[in-house]
Amino acid sequence: MTKEERDLYEKVLSKWGVLDQTFMLIEETSELLNAVCKLRRNRVNIDEVVTEIADVKIMLEQMEVMFDVESDVEEEKQRKLNRLKARLEQKEL
């Protein structure tokens, strides 16, 4: 994330607080789940799913700032991607 994004998230967390933003994460993830379910039944279009994905990404980045774990999350993400790649390669043999 950029410095500008991090600064914005810090201001948001300062203004609305950790608890409210944690509940906002729950709300946004539920909206994404709902949109994906509706997409499967052709009740929403892909644009709505894209919007909800963006909302969830923003909230997840706020959580990284909140807990000051940006580099830890990136490191864990890379570890998991490497594990996924290894699993995929195993299946291809």
C-alpha positions in Angstrom: 0.0 0.0 0.0 1.1 3.5 -0.6 2.1 6.0 2.0 -1.0 8.1 1.1 -3.3 5.0 1.6 -1.6 4.2 5.0 -2.0 7.8 6.1 -5.7 7.8 5.1 -6.3 4.5 6.9 -4.6 5.9 10.1 -6.9 8.9 9.9 -10.0 6.7 9.4 -9.0 4.5 12.4 -8.4 7.6 14.5 -11.8 9.1 13.6 -14.0 6.0 13.8 -12.0 3.7 16.0 -10.8 0.1 15.9 -14.1 -1.4 17.0 -16.3 0.4 14.4 -13.8 -0.4 11.6 -13.7 -4.1 12.7 -17.5 -4.3 12.5 -17.2 -2.5 9.1 -14.9 -5.3 7.9 -17.5 -7.9 9.0 -20.2 -5.9 7.1 -18.2 -5.6 3.9 -17.1 -9.2 3.9 -20.8 -10.2 4.3 -21.8 -8.0 1.4 -19.1 -9.6 -0.8 -20.3 -13.1 0.2 -23.9 -12.1 -0.6 -22.9 -10.6 -4.0 -21.0 -13.7 -4.9 -24.0 -15.9 -4.0 -26.3 -13.7 -6.0 -23.9 -13.7 -9.0 -24.1 -17.4 -9.1 -27.9 -17.1 -9.5 -27.6 -14.2 -12.0 -29.2 -11.8 -9.6 -26.4 -9.3 -9.8 -23.7 -8.5 -12.4 -20.0 -8.7 -12.0 -19.7 -4.9 -11.4 -21.4 -5.4 -8.0 -18.9 -8.1 -7.1 -16.0 -5.9 -8.2 -17.3 -3.1 -5.9 -17.6 -5.5 -2.9 -14.1 -6.9 -3.6 -12.7 -3.4 -3.5 -14.5 -2.6 -0.3 -13.1 -5.7 1.4 -9.6 -5.0 0.2 -9.8 -1.5 1.7 -11.0 -2.9 5.0 -8.3 -5.6 5.0 -5.6 -3.0 4.4 -7.1 -1.0 7.4 -6.7 -4.1 9.5 -3.0 -4.4 8.4 -2.5 -0.8 9.5 -4.5 -1.3 12.7 -2.3 -4.2 13.8 0.9 -2.8 12.2 1.4 -6.1 10.3 1.8 -5.1 6.7 5.1 -6.9 6.2 4.0 -9.9 8.2 0.9 -10.3 6.1 2.9 -10.0 2.8 5.4 -12.5 4.1 2.6 -15.0 5.0 0.9 -14.4 1.7 4.1 -15.3 -0.2 4.5 -18.4 2.0 1.0 -19.5 1.2 1.4 -18.7 -2.6 4.5 -20.8 -2.7 2.7 -23.6 -0.9 -0.2 -23.3 -3.4 2.3 -23.4 -6.3 3.9 -26.5 -4.9 0.5 -28.2 -4.5 -0.4 -27.3 -8.1 2.9 -28.7 -9.4 2.3 -31.9 -7.5 -1.1 -32.4 -9.0 0.3 -31.9 -12.5 2.8 -34.8 -12.2 
